[in-house]
Amino acid sequence: MRHLKHNKKFGRSKSHREAMVSMLVVALIKANSIKTTLEKAKVAKQLADKMVTKAKIRTLASRRLIASRLRDENAAKKIVEEVAPTFADRPGGYTRITKIGRRQSDGSEMSILAWVTEKYVPRAKVATHAGGASSDAAPAETSAV
C-alpha cells in the first residue's frame, strides 16, 4: 500500500525524476514562466519555493546547496541575486500554477508555472477566542430605546 507516499514517480527512475524537476526549475528561473503538465508543475513548484527560501538566506552554503540541487551555476546565481530579493518580505508562496486546459494529443491537464508578481501585503491579525469575543475588544454597548 502507498499510505503516506506523496512523491510522484512519473514512470522514471529517481535520478531521471530529480534531473527532470531540476531542469523545470532552471527553466522557470531563466524564463520566469513555463508551460508543463499539471502534475510536473506541482512537483516543480515545491522545489522552486524551497530554492527561493534558501536563496533568501544569502550565504555561501545556501548558494552551494542551490547550485548542487539545480545543477546549473547561472541559474543558482540568478535566483540568489535577482529572484530572491523580489520576495524578501513574502513568507512563502513564490510561484503560481494556472491551469490552461487539456493537451490536444493525449488529454493531459496543462498548466503554466510562473513567479508571483503581485506585491505582498500582510493581512491584519484578528484575535479570536473559542468563546467568540476577543479579550481586547470593548464590551458591546446596547442602547435602550
HELIX and SHEET records of a PDB file:
HELIX    1   1 LYS A   14  ALA A   31  1                                  18    
HELIX    2   2 LEU A   38  ALA A   55  1                                  18    
HELIX    3   3 LEU A   60  LEU A   70  1                                  11    
HELIX    4   4 GLU A   73  LYS A   78  1                                   6    
HELIX    5   5 ILE A   79  VAL A   83  3                                   5    
HELIX    6   6 ALA A   84  THR A   86  1                                   3    
SHEET    1   A 3 SER A  33  THR A  37  0                                        
SHEET    2   A 3 GLU A 109  TRP A 115 -1                                        
SHEET    3   A 3 THR A  95  ARG A 102 -1                                        
END                                                                             
